[in-house]
Amino acid sequence: MAETPIVVVGAGAAGLMAAIFAASSARPVLLLERTRDGGRKILISGGGRCNVLPSRLHPDQFITESSPNTLKKMLLSWPLAEQQRYFEKDLGIALAVEAATGKLFPVSNRARDVRDTLVQRAVRRGVSVRFDTTVTSLAAEAGAWRVGLRDGTVLNAAAVVIASGGLSVPTTGSDGTGLRILEGLGHTVHATYPALTPLLEHPPRHAALAGVSLDVTIEAPLPRGRFTTHGGFLFTHRGYSGPAVLDISHLAVRAQREQRPQPLFVRWTRLEAHEWDAQLQQAGAGAVRPLLRRELPTRLADTLLADAGIDPERTLATLRREERVRLVQKLTRYELPWTGDEGYQKAEVTGGGVALAEIDPLSLESRLHAGLFLCGELLDAFGPIGGYNFAWAWATGRAAGIGAGKR
């Protein structure tokens, strides 16, 4: 067996998958992880249950500043059905679809089962894992690589896979080191920002609604068209969260950093404007409040009535046209008063990252440096809530591992 190993940096979702597939080669594989146990984002995902995969997957659901076609090639290099089969048949992790969300969770509902199984599979395939090990530098030398560690050790590597993550949830070990190293090697790193992060409202005018949740539609007008999300919305003491908010948050984050406005409009129920208008014109002397409470949580219904300047005890028959129009606007096109975001501390993923044009879409090898492979969150792509970013990590990690194994 050749002595010079393939070195994989980062034992998160992408890194573990890369190490497992790199182990098919004749070379030894060394997996380096800065935390004491690895896979920490796996452990916290899905509320500790780990939404391993979505039940449907399409490249158009992903955000990138790079070529969407390149993203598509990378993502679909391992189709969703094959990913699911790998987890269930090869790894022995039974998955079940959560009907309300379409997410695939382990039947055990234990994220630790997913992380531990991946680590165990890597070890059984001969991967050497070194925890509490931080990579600080990377340099090409005579057709190979020299990997510098924080303790002063320098390792020789036949190929290197960088799977060190981005900047989101720094307590899991993501501090952007890989991005800085790659930028130092000449790679283009598109501006990074927190994505899939809760939004803030300061002062928190809606704090009294904290804990209220419902399914909504949120729309963000764009220079060309609009961006729309559907799903859960949660009022917090500081602002707003829930899948619908997280999935659209990148537009607010980027707008704030670029010092430009980005309105977000919420439709609170399934009813469109014309449907609400028809209901508010119903004959009879019923009050407005009970009508709204049939479709909305009580506290939210009362807040929207107050915002529209309408006494909740008013009857439908006494509503003037301008009042009805104002209330319909609050119900179907409510401008959400956001002022900021929770940043990387609460972000699910990192937006931006290494330009995909500088990566071979099939092998995930750097186009700038032979023997260097990149995968996972540090690449310029992310998807919505619901297992999409794990699908990206599994697919790119596998491709990078296979590519490195061929060096």
N, C-alpha and C positions, 0 to 999 in steps of 0.2 A: 504493500500500500504506500502511496506517495506520502511523504512526511508533511509537506507544506499544506496547511488546512484551508478550507473555505471558512471565512469568518463572517458570522451574521451578527450585526449590531442591533440589539433590541429584541426582547422576548415578549413582545405584545402579540396581537392577533396576526399581523403580517409577518413578523419575525419568526414566530413559532412555525407558521406554515412554510416559510422559506427554508428554515432549518430542516424540517421533516422531509421536504422534497429534494433539498440539496444532498441529503444523506443517501440518495440513490446512486450517487457517483462513487468513484473509487477513492476519492480523497476523504480524509477525516473532516468533520464539521465541528467548529467551535462556536457556540452561541454565547454572546456576552450581554449581560443585563445589569443595568445600574442599580435596580432595586434588589431587595433580598429574596423576592419570590417571582416577579414577572407577572405579565398578564393582568395588570390591575384594572385596566379599562374593561376587560372582559368581566372581572368580578363585580364591578359597579353597574354594568349595563343592565337595562331592563329592570331597574329596582332590585338588583341582586339575582335576577332570574336569567339574564343574558338572552336577548332576542337575537339568536344566532343568524337568522336570515329572514328576508321578507318572503312572502308567498308569490309575489310577482316582482319582476325587475326589468327596467328599461333604461337605457343610457340617457334618454331625454330627461330623466328625473334628476340627473346630476348637474352640478354647477362647476364650471371651469373657465379660466381665462385663456386656456389653451385650445387646441383643436378638438371639437366634439367628436370628430371621426377617430382621432387617436385614442381618446377616452373610450369610445365604443369598442375598439379593438382590444384594449387592455381588459375592460370589464367582461366582455363576452368570451375572452380566451378560456374561461372556465364557466360554462353555462350554469344557470341557477339549479337546474335539475341535477346536474352532475355534482355540484357542491352539496346539495342536500343528500344525495346518495352517498357521498364520501363520509359525511358526518354520521349517517345512520348505519351504513353497511361496513365501512372501513374502521371508523372510530367507535362504533357501537353506542352512539349517543342518540337515543330515540327522540324524535322531534314531534311536536304537536302544534297545529295552527290555532292561534287564539282568534276565535271567530270575529270578535268585535274589531280587531285591528289588522288581521291578516299577517301578524308576526309569527314566526316560528320560534318556539321556545323548547328547551329540553323538557321532556316529560317530567323529569325530577324537579323542575323549576329551581334548579341550583346552578348558578353561574360557575361556582367552584368546580362542578363536575366537568364543565367545558374546558376551563383553564387547565385543570389537573390532567385531564385526558390528553390534551395537546402536549403538555410537558412530558408526560409519561411516554407518549408515542415517539417524541423526539429522542428521548433517552434510549428507548428500546431499539431505535434505528441506529444507535451508535453516536448520537450527538453528545458532545461534551458541553455541559452548561456551567457557566461561571457567573454567579450572582454577585451583587455588590461590586461590580466592575464597571468603571466609567471610561469610555473612550474619549480622548481629548484631541487626537490628531490623526490624520490619514495622509499618506504620501506614496506616490508611485515611485518604484525604484527597480530598474533593470527587469522590466516585464512582470514584476510582482508588486505587492503592497506591504507597507509598513504601518502597523496600527499602534499608535501610542496610547498608553493608559495613564490614568491619573497618578498611579503609584510610581511612574517612571519606567515601567516595563514597556518594551517595544516588541510586538509580535509580527512575524512574517506571515503573509497570507497569499495564496495563489489567486484568490478572488475574494471580494468583499461585498456583502449585501448590507445596505443601510436601511434599517427598518425601525429607526429611532423615534418615529412619531413626529408630531408637530409641537404645538404650544398649549393645547387644551388640557384642562384639569392637571396642572403641574404637580399636584400631590401624587399622581400616578407615575411620575418620573419623566414626563414630557417637558423639556425645557428648551427645545429648539437647537440643541447642540448639533444634531445631524444637519439641520438646515444651514447653520453657520459653517460647518466643515465643507459642505457641498458648495456653498457660495464661494468659499475660499479656494476651491478647486476650479472655479470658473463657471459653475452652473448658474443659470438665470433662476432667481427665486422671485416669483411674482409676489407682490405685497401680501403679507399674511394678516389675518384678522380673525376674531372669534366668530364662529358660525354655530348655528343651532344653539343659541344662547337666550335666556330670558331677557325681556325688555323691562326698562325701569320707567317710572313716572315720578318726577320730582317737581313740586311736592306731591306725595302720594294721595291724590284726590279720591282715588277709588279704594283706599285702604279698608274702608268699612265693608267692602265686598270680598275681602280676603277669604279664600276657601270656596267661593262660588265657582262652579265649573259647568260647562255645557259644550255642545258641539256647535261650531260656527264656521263661517266662510270669511276669509280675510283676503282683501284685494289690494295690491299695490300698483298704481299706475306707473308705467315706465315710458321712456322716450319713444319706444316702439312696442305698443301693445300693453300688456299687463301681466302681473304675476299673481297667481291665486293659490291659496292653500285652504284645505278643509280638514276639520278634525277638532280634537279637544282644545279647549281654552280654559285657563285657570287664572283667576284673580289672586295675586299674592299681596303681602303687606307692602311690597316695594314696587309692584308693577304687574307684569303679566307673564304667564308661562303656558305650558301645554304644547302639544305637537303643532297645532296650527300657527302658534306664535313662533316657536323655534324654527319651523321650516321657512318662515319668511324673514326671520331676524337678520339674516346676512344683508338684506337690502337696507335695513335701518342702520346697521353697524357701518356699512361702507359709506352711506350717505352722511352720517355724522362725522366720520373721519375725513370726508371730502368737503365738509362744511356746506352741504346743500340739503334742501328739504326732501323728505320722502314720506308723503302721507300714507297711512294705512287705514283702510275702510273695512269695518266689520258688519257682516249681516248675521244677526244673532240667532236666527231660526231658519228653518227650511223655507219659510214663506218669502216670496218675492214682494216687491213694493206694491204691485197691482193687487196681490192677494191680501196683503194687510189693509190696503185702502178699501177693498170690498168688505172686509170684516168690520172695519171701523164705521162703515156706512149701513150696518145692519139696522133694520127697523126695530123698534122697541126701546124701552127705557133703561136697559141694563147699564151698569157702570163700566167705565173704561178699565179699571184695575183688574177685575176678574177675567176679562178677555185676554189681557196680556199675561196674567198668571197661568193661563191654560198652556201657554207656549214657553214661558220663561220662568227661571227661578224668582221667587218673590222679591228678594232684595234687589235683583237686577231690574225687574219690572218697575219697581218703585223709583229706582235711580233714573231710568230712562224717562219716566213720566216727569220727574222733577227737572231733568235736563231740557225736556220739551216745554217746560213751564205750564204743565197741565195738572190740575187738581185731580188726584186719583179717584175722588168721589164723583167726578163729573160723569154724566150719562153720555152714552154714544149719541143720543139724539141732540144734545146741546153742543156738540163739537162743531166749531166753525171750520170752514174749508182750510184756512191757513193753519189752524191748529192740527188738523188731521195730516196735512202735508208735512208739517214739522215733526210730528210724531212718527210718521212713516219713515222719514229720513233717519231718525234716531234708531229705528228698528232695523233698517236695511242698509244704511250707508253711514254708520257711526264712525266719525274720525277718531281713531284711537290716540289719546294724548300721551305719546311716549317721549321721553327726554334722553334716554341713554340705554345702556345694556349692562349685563352682569359680567361681561368680559370673559377672559380665558378661564377664570376660576370655575364658571358654571357651563362653559361652552362644551358641547358634545364633540366637536371637531374643530380643526383649523381650516379656514378658508385660505386660498392662495397656495403657494408652495412651488416646488421645482417644476419648471416648464416642461410639459409633456413632449414637446418637440425635440427635447434633448435626450429622450429615452426611446430605445427601440421598443415598439409596442408589443412585440411577441416575446422577446427574451428579457425585457426590462433592464437591459444593459445600457449604461451611459453611452451616448454617442460621442462624448468628449474623452472618456477614459476607458480603455479596454479593461475588462475584469472588474468593473465597478457596477453594481446592480442596485436599483432603488425601488422601494415598494411602500405601500401603505399611505398613511396620513400625510407624510411629508411631500407627496406628489400633489400637483395642482388639480384637485378634484374632491368633491364631497357630495353625498346624496342626502335625502331627507331622513327624518327619524323613522325607525322601524326595521333595523337590520341591514339597511342599504350600505352603510359604511363598513360593516363587517363583510358583506359580500365583496366590496372593493378590496378590503384587506386580504381576504382569503384568496381572491383571484390574482391580485398582483404579487402577493407573497409566494404563491405556488409558482407563478411564471418566473419570478426572480430566482427562486431556489433551483428550478430546473435549469435555468440559464447558467447560473453559477456552477452547477454541477457538470456542465459541459466544457468548462474552461480547462 
